[in-house]
Amino acid sequence: MGSSKKPRGSKADLKEADRESRCLALLEEVKTATPFPDGPDDLKNKSSKWTNVDATNVHNIKKIIATLTLADVPTDGTFRQDGGKGTDRGWIGTYVRFLINDLATQKRKAKDKLDKEERKKRGECDLLFADLDQPAREAAWRAVLFKDGKVTMGIRTFEARAGNANNCQVFWKALKEEEKAATVSKAKADGEVREMTREVKLPDALVPGQEDDGAMPFGAGGGVMSGAWLIGDLKDKYIIGVVEKAAARRGVSLEDMGADWARALLKIKRALEMKLRRVGMTTNARCVTTALTTGRDFTLLGVRASERALVRLVARLREAPTRDARDVVALRDWNRGDARACLTACGDAPRVGFGAAAGGVLGGGAASRGWLQSGRVGAARLSAMAVSDEAPASLGDAYQGYDWARAVVESASKSSSASREPLVVMTDTGSEVSLDLRSPTFLADYARLFSRNLGEVPAINAALDKLGLHETPGGEGGLCLLDWGLMAFDPLTGKGVAGPFIETCEDIDAEESKKKEIGAQGKFYAPKILHLALQKAILSGKLHFERDMLTLFYCIFGKLFFALLFYAGRITMLKARAMGFDPTLVPLELPCEDLPMVDPSIAKRFPNGIVIESSDHLLPILHATNDKFFDEGKCVLWALAFAAYYGADHPLARAALAAVGARKDDHER
């Protein structure tokens, strides 16, 4: 995870906001806060008095948090069964454990700070150069680090001696790139650049523009992705476990990933952009029918937006002076032949990411995730490939190995912070129109400047393509893909390929399969990983549908997504309501003990509560409610709309009213 996304609160801030929300929700039910156990040892050794801790008073735990250890906190299962107040008791344990770990982290950081100050006093940070400004400091670093065209000190040693401050790591990496460039230049001068003439043909499945172009890892094309991975489904247990291990190995939270994705996907403006662009309208018939399909289409929208952002960044770096690219070695004279030769001379470097366009040269997972080992095979491929004028490789050897995904994210972040002013658009008539980017109608207003009736889709697409990543929902989705490592860029083509998170999933799958002496089990599509992360975010309580202003999937199979998820996560009617979700939209269980807290009409209709015996019953229930809605709601509204528009005596209105009457008679019979 990077820190260059939109500014947002720290994890502690988000936890505190969540606690306050839960506190308010519980206070609405119980009216008064529960007295907090006030004895010094009342909560030690998993005491039974933890049952008196709930969302209304858990903030008091901060007063004694220094006296508690993780061993003092009961398990989430114990909390759920202890009879305390609140519907999601397991959250109490999660919150307290976070506070304990957060305090330990703060103590460790404070100790590290003191240690650093002690080292400074002892003279161990001899390269800190605190009394110099940055240019003078970098000149002093260069005199120590760079001898005869080579970096003479390892990065960890340098960081320690420089106090790990003042962008010392960035400076060291820039010097390392300069060392590599010098090595390549010397190899060219000595005629020692290796170049193979073997012709490498790209596999058919990855020919750009083909019907299934991008099928792996972004799910383009027909039914290549198959179904979603569902929490609680035994057949998905292994593959979900692999993704969870990948998240743990990379030190990221699937719940946080899902929350980020939800705040881009479950938004009205996302649906508006997809409708304006007609995304999914031809492949998904009248409406998008599944949550995964919607996510897949939105993922592809994000991939294309990110690719366009990369093209714009490459163009700026080519035209701008080098001072605008602080983290990159100065750009030298270049041409396409030199760039290709430079990339070819990658030697025995541990790994060079040259993208999925390399296809099946190596075969297996390496090809599918878009990475190619350096050396002779890589050189052959590079010799055969033409470097796109819009791709990063066209910039020359100074940018070889640069993290283009991170560069696009950082560029978007800078553009976002600088673009608070209204967007001024020049129309075809030569007049200027000012639009507020924060307006809920911005996308539609902007599109109407290029197509008054919103019918000229190519013109609308071309106009939307010019907007920045933070200015469209698709761009926000692309930032999510880049920021969580689900997408990277092929430097030769500038196209999106699988990111490092997917690579880690494939590595773990290969490791697990090797233990079992079977072949690799899964294909790790970005939309399916995000779909799983979305499920985890919803069940974790990190999202609140009203507070976060999230929209829903309203078609029948979209509702099925929520119904299956809530069934697997044991989310009852009250829990769903506490999440800001309308509990009348999908079938939900209602325990008898919750009856006093629901609407009296529901309690009267279901005096014994509601129990769903199997997830197989959910779709038939949704079909039945959908039919009921049409018979008694939508059909009547349709007829009344005809009558209101044409007049009650119009033939079309009379026909509609007659149809309603006929359906009512059939229903009564």
C-alpha positions in Angstrom: 0.0 0.0 0.0 1.2 3.5 -0.8 0.4 6.7 0.9 -0.3 8.7 -2.3 -4.0 8.1 -2.6 -6.5 10.7 -1.7 -5.7 12.1 1.8 -7.6 10.1 4.4 -7.5 9.4 8.1 -5.1 7.1 9.8 -6.2 3.6 10.8 -6.6 4.8 14.4 -8.8 7.6 13.2 -10.9 5.2 11.1 -11.2 2.9 14.1 -12.3 5.8 16.3 -14.9 6.9 13.8 -16.3 3.4 13.6 -16.5 3.2 17.4 -18.4 6.5 17.6 -20.8 5.3 14.9 -21.4 2.0 16.8 -21.8 3.9 20.1 -24.5 6.1 18.7 -26.3 3.2 17.1 -26.3 1.3 20.4 -27.3 4.3 22.4 -30.4 4.7 20.2 -31.5 1.2 21.4 -30.5 1.2 25.1 -30.7 5.0 25.7 -28.0 5.1 28.5 -24.3 4.1 28.5 -23.3 0.9 30.4 -21.2 1.6 33.6 -17.6 0.7 32.9 -15.8 -1.8 35.2 -13.6 0.6 37.3 -11.4 -1.9 39.3 -7.7 -1.9 38.4 -7.8 -5.7 37.7 -11.5 -6.1 36.7 -10.6 -6.9 33.1 -7.4 -9.0 33.6 -7.2 -12.7 32.7 -10.3 -12.7 30.4 -12.5 -11.7 33.3 -16.3 -12.3 33.1 -16.7 -8.5 33.6 -15.9 -8.0 29.9 -19.6 -8.7 29.4 -20.1 -5.1 30.8 -18.0 -3.6 28.1 -19.9 -2.6 24.9 -19.9 0.2 22.3 -21.3 2.8 24.7 -18.3 2.6 27.1 -15.5 0.8 25.4 -13.7 4.2 24.9 -12.9 4.1 28.6 -10.6 1.2 27.9 -8.0 3.8 26.9 -7.5 4.8 30.5 -6.2 1.3 31.4 -4.9 0.1 28.1 -1.3 0.2 29.3 -2.2 -2.4 32.0 -3.7 -4.9 29.5 -2.2 -7.5 27.3 -3.6 -9.5 24.4 -3.8 -12.5 26.8 -6.4 -10.5 28.9 -8.8 -10.1 26.0 -11.4 -12.9 25.4 -11.8 -14.4 21.9 -14.3 -12.9 19.5 -16.4 -16.1 19.9 -16.5 -15.6 23.7 -17.7 -12.0 23.2 -20.5 -13.1 20.8 -21.8 -15.5 23.5 -21.3 -13.5 26.7 -24.7 -11.8 26.7 -23.4 -8.3 26.6 -25.2 -5.4 24.8 -24.9 -5.0 21.1 -25.4 -7.2 18.1 -21.8 -7.4 17.0 -20.0 -8.3 20.2 -17.0 -9.7 18.4 -16.0 -6.2 17.3 -15.2 -5.3 21.0 -12.3 -7.7 21.1 -11.1 -6.6 17.7 -11.1 -2.9 18.8 -9.4 -3.6 22.2 -6.7 -5.7 20.5 -6.1 -2.9 18.0 -5.6 -0.4 20.9 -3.1 -2.7 22.6 -1.1 -3.3 19.4 -1.3 0.4 18.5 0.1 1.4 22.0 3.0 -1.1 21.5 3.7 0.4 18.1 3.8 3.9 19.5 6.2 2.8 22.2 8.4 1.1 19.7 8.5 4.3 17.5 9.3 6.4 20.5 12.2 4.1 21.4 13.4 4.1 17.8 13.4 7.9 17.8 15.4 8.0 21.1 17.8 5.4 19.7 18.3 7.5 16.6 19.0 10.6 18.7 21.5 8.6 20.8 23.2 7.4 17.6 23.5 11.0 16.4 25.1 12.0 19.7 27.6 9.2 19.3 28.4 10.2 15.8 26.9 7.1 14.1 24.7 9.2 11.8 27.8 10.8 10.3 26.1 11.2 6.9 23.0 13.1 8.2 24.5 16.5 7.3 21.7 18.2 9.2 23.3 21.7 8.9 23.3 21.5 5.0 20.4 22.3 2.6 19.2 19.5 0.3 21.4 20.3 -2.8 24.5 20.6 -0.6 23.6 17.5 1.3 23.2 15.5 -1.9 26.5 16.8 -3.2 28.2 15.6 0.0 26.5 12.2 -0.2 27.6 11.8 -3.8 31.3 12.5 -2.9 31.1 9.7 -0.3 28.9 7.2 -2.2 30.0 7.4 -5.9 33.5 6.4 -6.9 34.6 5.6 -10.4 31.0 5.3 -11.6 30.0 2.8 -8.9 28.0 3.0 -5.7 30.3 2.0 -2.9 27.9 1.5 -0.1 24.8 -0.7 0.4 21.5 1.0 0.8 20.9 -0.3 4.4 24.2 1.0 5.6 23.7 4.3 3.9 20.2 4.7 5.4 21.6 4.1 8.9 24.4 6.5 8.5 22.2 9.1 7.0 19.6 8.8 9.7 17.0 7.4 7.3 15.9 10.9 6.5 15.9 13.6 3.8 15.0 11.2 1.0 18.3 9.4 1.3 16.8 6.2 -0.1 15.5 8.0 -3.2 19.0 9.5 -3.7 20.7 6.1 -3.3 18.4 4.5 -5.9 19.0 7.4 -8.3 22.8 6.9 -8.0 22.3 3.2 -8.6 20.4 3.9 -11.8 23.2 6.2 -12.9 25.6 3.3 -12.2 23.5 1.0 -14.4 23.4 3.6 -17.1 27.1 4.0 -17.0 27.6 0.2 -17.3 25.3 0.0 -20.3 27.1 3.0 -22.0 30.5 1.3 -21.5 29.1 -2.0 -22.9 27.9 -0.2 -26.0 31.2 1.6 -26.5 33.1 -1.7 -26.1 30.7 -3.5 -28.4 29.7 -5.9 -25.7 25.9 -5.5 -25.8 24.3 -8.9 -26.3 21.6 -9.0 -29.0 19.9 -12.1 -30.3 18.2 -12.4 -33.7 15.9 -15.2 -32.8 12.3 -14.3 -33.8 9.8 -14.5 -31.0 6.1 -14.7 -31.9 3.5 -13.6 -29.5 0.8 -16.2 -28.5 -2.5 -15.6 -30.2 -4.4 -15.2 -26.9 -2.5 -12.0 -26.2 -2.6 -10.3 -29.6 -3.7 -6.7 -28.9 -7.3 -6.0 -30.0 -8.3 -9.7 -30.1 -11.7 -10.5 -28.6 -10.2 -11.9 -25.3 -7.4 -9.3 -25.1 -6.9 -8.7 -21.4 -8.8 -11.8 -20.3 -6.0 -12.5 -17.8 -5.8 -10.9 -15.4 -8.7 -8.4 -15.8 -11.4 -10.7 -17.0 -12.2 -9.2 -20.4 -14.1 -11.3 -22.9 -16.9 -13.8 -22.5 -17.1 -16.2 -19.6 -13.4 -16.5 -19.0 -13.6 -15.7 -15.3 -16.3 -18.3 -14.4 -18.1 -17.6 -11.1 -17.1 -15.5 -8.1 -15.3 -16.8 -5.0 -17.9 -16.7 -2.2 -17.2 -16.7 1.5 -18.8 -19.7 3.1 -18.7 -21.8 -0.1 -16.6 -24.9 0.5 -15.5 -25.2 -3.1 -13.8 -21.8 -2.8 -12.1 -22.4 0.6 -8.7 -23.2 -0.9 -8.5 -20.3 -3.4 -9.7 -17.8 -0.8 -7.0 -19.2 1.6 -4.4 -18.5 -1.1 -5.5 -14.9 -1.5 -5.6 -14.4 2.3 -2.0 -15.8 2.5 -0.9 -13.5 -0.3 -2.4 -10.5 1.6 -0.6 -11.6 4.8 2.7 -12.0 2.9 2.5 -8.6 1.4 1.4 -7.0 4.7 -1.9 -5.7 3.4 -5.5 -6.0 4.6 -8.1 -7.5 2.3 -10.8 -5.6 4.3 -9.1 -2.3 3.7 -8.7 -3.2 0.0 -12.4 -4.0 -0.2 -13.4 -0.8 1.5 -11.4 1.2 -1.0 -13.0 -0.7 -3.9 -16.5 -0.2 -2.5 -16.0 3.5 -2.3 -15.3 3.5 -6.0 -17.6 0.7 -7.2 -20.7 1.2 -5.0 -21.4 4.8 -6.1 -24.1 6.3 -8.2 -21.6 8.2 -10.3 -19.9 4.9 -11.2 -23.2 3.6 -12.6 -23.6 7.0 -14.4 -20.2 6.8 -16.1 -20.8 3.2 -17.2 -24.2 4.2 -18.7 -22.7 7.3 -20.4 -20.0 5.1 -22.0 -22.5 2.2 -22.6 -20.1 -0.1 -20.7 -21.7 -3.5 -20.3 -24.8 -2.6 -22.3 -24.1 -4.9 -25.2 -22.6 -7.9 -23.3 -24.9 -7.9 -20.3 -28.3 -7.4 -22.1 -30.7 -4.9 -20.5 -28.9 -4.6 -17.2 -25.8 -5.8 -15.4 -27.0 -9.0 -13.7 -24.3 -9.9 -11.2 -22.1 -8.1 -8.8 -19.0 -9.8 -10.3 -19.9 -8.8 -13.8 -20.3 -5.2 -12.7 -17.0 -5.3 -11.0 -15.3 -6.8 -14.0 -16.6 -4.1 -16.3 -15.6 -1.4 -13.8 -12.2 -3.0 -13.5 -11.6 -2.8 -17.2 -12.8 0.9 -17.1 -10.1 1.5 -14.5 -7.4 -0.3 -16.5 -8.0 1.8 -19.5 -8.1 5.0 -17.5 -4.7 4.1 -15.9 -3.2 3.3 -19.3 -4.3 6.8 -20.5 -2.8 8.4 -17.4 0.5 6.6 -18.1 0.5 7.9 -21.7 0.0 11.5 -20.4 2.8 11.0 -17.8 5.2 9.7 -20.4 4.4 12.7 -22.7 5.0 15.1 -19.8 8.3 13.5 -18.9 9.5 13.7 -22.5 8.6 17.4 -22.8 9.3 18.7 -19.2 12.7 19.7 -17.8 14.2 17.0 -15.6 13.6 19.1 -12.4 9.9 18.0 -12.8 10.9 14.4 -12.3 12.6 14.5 -8.9 12.8 10.8 -8.4 14.2 9.9 -11.8 17.8 10.1 -13.2 18.2 12.9 -15.7 16.8 12.1 -19.1 19.5 11.7 -21.8 19.4 11.8 -25.6 17.5 8.8 -26.8 16.0 7.1 -29.8 14.0 4.0 -30.1 17.0 1.9 -31.2 19.0 3.0 -28.2 16.2 2.3 -25.8 15.7 -1.2 -27.2 19.5 -1.9 -27.0 19.6 -0.6 -23.4 16.7 -2.8 -22.3 18.3 -5.7 -24.1 21.5 -5.3 -22.2 19.8 -6.2 -18.9 22.4 -8.9 -18.3 21.8 -11.1 -15.2 19.8 -8.6 -13.2 17.4 -10.5 -10.9 14.2 -9.6 -12.6 13.0 -7.1 -15.2 9.2 -6.5 -15.6 8.6 -6.3 -19.3 4.9 -7.1 -19.3 2.4 -9.6 -20.5 3.2 -8.9 -24.1 6.0 -11.4 -23.7 3.2 -14.0 -23.5 4.1 -17.6 -23.3 7.9 -17.4 -24.0 8.5 -18.9 -20.6 5.1 -20.6 -20.2 3.0 -21.1 -17.1 2.4 -18.6 -14.4 5.3 -16.2 -15.2 3.7 -15.5 -18.6 0.2 -15.1 -17.2 1.2 -12.5 -14.7 3.2 -10.4 -17.2 6.8 -10.9 -15.8 9.7 -12.1 -17.7 13.1 -13.2 -16.3 16.1 -11.2 -17.6 18.8 -12.8 -19.7 18.8 -14.4 -23.1 15.1 -15.1 -23.5 14.3 -11.6 -22.4 16.8 -10.2 -24.8 15.3 -12.2 -27.7 11.9 -10.9 -26.9 13.1 -7.3 -26.6 14.9 -7.5 -29.9 11.7 -8.7 -31.6 9.4 -6.1 -30.0 8.9 -2.6 -31.3 8.8 0.0 -28.5 5.6 2.0 -28.6 6.1 5.8 -28.9 3.6 6.2 -26.0 5.2 3.5 -23.8 7.7 4.2 -20.9 10.5 2.4 -22.7 10.5 5.1 -25.4 11.9 7.6 -22.9 15.3 5.9 -23.0 17.6 4.0 -20.6 17.4 6.6 -17.8 13.9 5.4 -16.9 14.6 1.6 -17.1 13.2 -0.2 -14.1 11.2 2.8 -12.9 8.0 2.0 -10.9 5.5 3.3 -13.3 2.5 2.2 -11.3 3.6 4.3 -8.4 4.5 7.2 -10.7 1.0 7.3 -12.1 -0.5 7.2 -8.6 1.7 10.0 -7.3 1.1 12.1 -10.4 -2.7 11.7 -9.9 -2.4 12.6 -6.3 -0.5 15.8 -7.1 -3.0 16.7 -9.8 -5.9 16.1 -7.4 -4.4 18.4 -4.7 -3.8 21.1 -7.3 -7.3 20.9 -9.0 -9.6 22.4 -6.5 -10.7 25.0 -8.9 -13.7 24.5 -11.3 -13.0 22.8 -14.6 -13.2 25.2 -17.5 -14.2 23.5 -20.8 -14.1 25.1 -24.3 -17.2 24.2 -26.3 -17.5 23.8 -30.1 -18.9 27.3 -30.3 -15.8 28.8 -28.7 -17.5 29.7 -25.4 -16.1 28.6 -22.0 -18.2 26.6 -19.5 -17.2 26.3 -15.8 -18.1 23.0 -14.1 -17.8 22.0 -10.4 -15.9 18.7 -10.2 -17.6 18.0 -6.8 -21.1 18.4 -8.2 -23.2 15.1 -8.3 -24.2 16.0 -11.8 -20.7 16.8 -13.0 -20.3 13.8 -15.3 -23.7 14.3 -17.0 -23.2 18.1 -17.4 -19.7 17.5 -18.8 -21.0 14.9 -21.3 -23.8 17.1 -22.5 -21.2 19.7 -23.7 -20.2 17.1 -26.3 -23.5 15.4 -26.9 -26.6 17.4 -26.0 -28.9 14.3 -25.8 -26.2 12.0 -24.5 -26.6 9.8 -27.6 -23.2 10.3 -29.3 -21.3 7.7 -27.4 -17.9 8.1 -29.3 -17.9 11.8 -28.6 -18.7 11.2 -24.9 -16.0 8.6 -24.5 -13.4 10.8 -26.2 -14.4 13.7 -23.8 -14.3 11.5 -20.6 -11.0 10.0 -21.7 -9.4 13.5 -21.3 -10.2 13.8 -17.6 -7.8 12.9 -14.9 -7.9 9.8 -12.7 -9.4 11.7 -9.8 -12.1 13.2 -12.0 -13.9 10.1 -13.1 -15.1 7.0 -11.2 -13.2 4.8 -13.6 -10.1 6.7 -12.8 -10.7 6.1 -9.1 -11.1 2.4 -9.8 -7.8 2.4 -11.7 -6.0 4.1 -8.8 -7.4 1.3 -6.5 -5.9 -1.3 -8.9 -2.5 0.3 -8.9 -2.4 1.2 -5.2 -3.2 -2.3 -4.1 -0.7 -4.0 -6.5 -3.4 -5.7 -8.7 -2.1 -3.9 -11.8 1.3 -2.9 -13.2 2.4 -1.6 -16.6 4.3 -3.2 -19.5 7.1 -0.6 -20.2 7.3 -1.7 -23.8 3.6 -1.3 -24.7 2.2 0.9 -21.8 -0.6 -1.6 -21.3 -1.9 -2.9 -18.0 -0.6 -6.3 -16.8 -1.0 -8.2 -13.6 0.5 -6.5 -10.6 2.7 -7.9 -7.7 -0.3 -8.9 -5.6 -1.5 -11.3 -8.3 2.1 -12.6 -8.7 2.2 -13.4 -5.0 -1.1 -15.3 -5.3 0.4 -17.4 -8.1 3.6 -18.0 -6.1 1.7 -19.3 -3.1 -0.6 -21.4 -5.3 2.4 -23.0 -6.9 4.0 -23.6 -3.4 0.8 -25.2 -2.1 0.3 -27.3 -5.2 3.9 -28.5 -5.1 3.3 -29.8 -1.5 0.3 -31.7 -2.7 2.0 -32.8 -5.9 -0.7 -31.4 -8.1 -0.9 -28.7 -10.7 -1.6 -25.0 -10.0 -5.2 -24.7 -8.9 -6.3 -21.1 -9.6 -6.3 -18.2 -12.0 -6.2 -15.0 -10.0 -8.3 -12.4 -11.8 -8.2 -8.9 -10.4 -12.0 -8.5 -10.4 -12.4 -11.8 -8.4 -9.8 -10.7 -5.8 -11.6 -7.3 -5.4 -15.0 -9.1 -5.2 -13.6 -11.2 -2.4 -12.1 -8.1 -0.7 -15.5 -6.4 -1.0 -17.2 -9.3 0.8 -14.6 -9.1 3.6 -15.0 -5.3 4.0 -18.7 -5.6 4.3 -18.6 -8.4 6.9 -15.9 -6.7 8.8 -18.0 -3.6 9.5 -15.6 -1.2 7.8 -18.4 0.0 5.6 -21.6 1.8 6.5 -24.0 2.0 3.5 -25.6 5.3 4.7 -22.5 7.0 6.2 -20.3 6.1 3.1 -23.2 6.9 0.7 -22.9 3.5 -1.0 -25.4 2.4 -3.6 -26.5 -1.2 -4.0 -27.0 -3.8 -6.8 -30.8 -3.7 -7.2 -31.3 -6.4 -9.9 -32.2 -9.8 -8.7 -28.7 -11.4 -9.0 -27.2 -8.3 -7.5 -29.4 -8.7 -4.5 -28.4 -12.4 -4.4 -24.8 -11.2 -3.8 -25.8 -9.5 -0.6 -28.2 -12.3 0.4 -25.5 -15.0 0.1 -22.9 -12.8 1.8 -25.2 -12.0 4.8 -26.2 -15.6 5.1 -22.6 -16.8 5.2 -21.6 -14.0 7.6 -24.6 -14.6 9.9 -25.7 -11.0 9.4 -29.2 -10.8 10.8 -31.8 -8.2 10.1 -30.7 -6.0 13.0 -27.0 -6.3 12.1 -27.8 -5.3 8.5 -29.8 -2.3 9.7 -26.8 -1.3 11.9 -24.6 -1.3 8.8 -27.0 1.2 7.1 -28.4 -1.5 4.8 -32.1 -1.6 4.0 -33.1 -5.0 5.6 -36.2 -5.3 3.5 -34.2 -5.7 0.2 -33.0 -9.2 0.7 -34.0 -12.3 2.8 -32.4 -12.0 6.2 -32.6 -14.1 9.4 -34.4 -12.6 12.4 -33.8 -14.3 15.8 -36.7 -14.4 18.2 -34.7 -12.3 20.7 -34.5 -9.5 18.1 -38.3 -9.3 17.6 -38.8 -6.5 20.2 -36.4 -4.3 18.3 -37.9 -4.5 14.8 -41.0 -2.8 13.4 -44.2 -4.2 15.1 -45.6 -5.2 11.7 -42.7 -7.5 11.1 -42.8 -9.0 14.6 -46.6 -9.6 14.1 -46.0 -11.2 10.7 -43.2 -13.5 11.9 -43.9 -14.2 15.6 -41.3 -17.0 15.7 -38.6 -15.0 13.9 -37.1 -15.9 10.5 -34.8 -18.8 9.9 -33.3 -19.5 6.5 -32.4 -23.2 6.4 -30.2 -23.2 3.3 -28.7 -20.7 1.0 -30.4 -22.6 -1.8 -33.7 -20.9 -0.7 -32.4 -17.4 -1.3 -32.8 -17.2 -5.1 -36.4 -18.6 -5.1 -37.4 -16.1 -2.4 -35.9 -13.2 -4.4 -37.7 -14.4 -7.5 -41.0 -14.5 -5.6 -40.6 -11.0 -4.2 -39.6 -9.7 -7.6 -42.8 -11.1 -9.2 -44.8 -9.7 -6.3 -43.3 -6.3 -6.9 -44.1 -6.4 -10.6 -47.7 -7.6 -10.0 -48.6 -5.1 -7.3 -46.2 -2.3 -7.8 -44.3 -1.8 -11.0 -47.1 -2.9 -13.3 -49.5 -0.4 -11.7 -47.0 2.4 -11.8 -46.5 1.6 -15.5 -50.2 1.9 -16.2 -50.6 5.1 -14.2 -47.6 6.7 -16.0 -49.4 6.0 -19.3 -52.6 7.6 -18.0 -50.8 10.6 -16.6 -48.9 11.2 -19.9 -51.5 10.4 -22.5 -54.7 10.9 -20.5 -57.0 8.2 -19.1 -59.0 8.0 -22.3 -56.1 7.4 -24.6 -56.0 3.9 -26.2 -52.5 3.2 -24.8 -53.6 4.2 -21.3 -56.8 2.1 -21.5 -54.7 -0.9 -22.7 -52.3 -0.5 -19.8 -55.0 -0.2 -17.2 -56.8 -3.3 -18.7 -53.5 -5.3 -18.4 -53.2 -4.4 -14.8 -56.8 -5.5 -14.1 -56.1 -8.8 -16.0 -53.0 -9.5 -13.9 -54.9 -8.7 -10.7 -57.7 -11.1 -11.7 -55.2 -13.9 -12.4 -53.4 -13.2 -9.1 -56.7 -13.5 -7.2 -57.7 -16.7 -9.0 
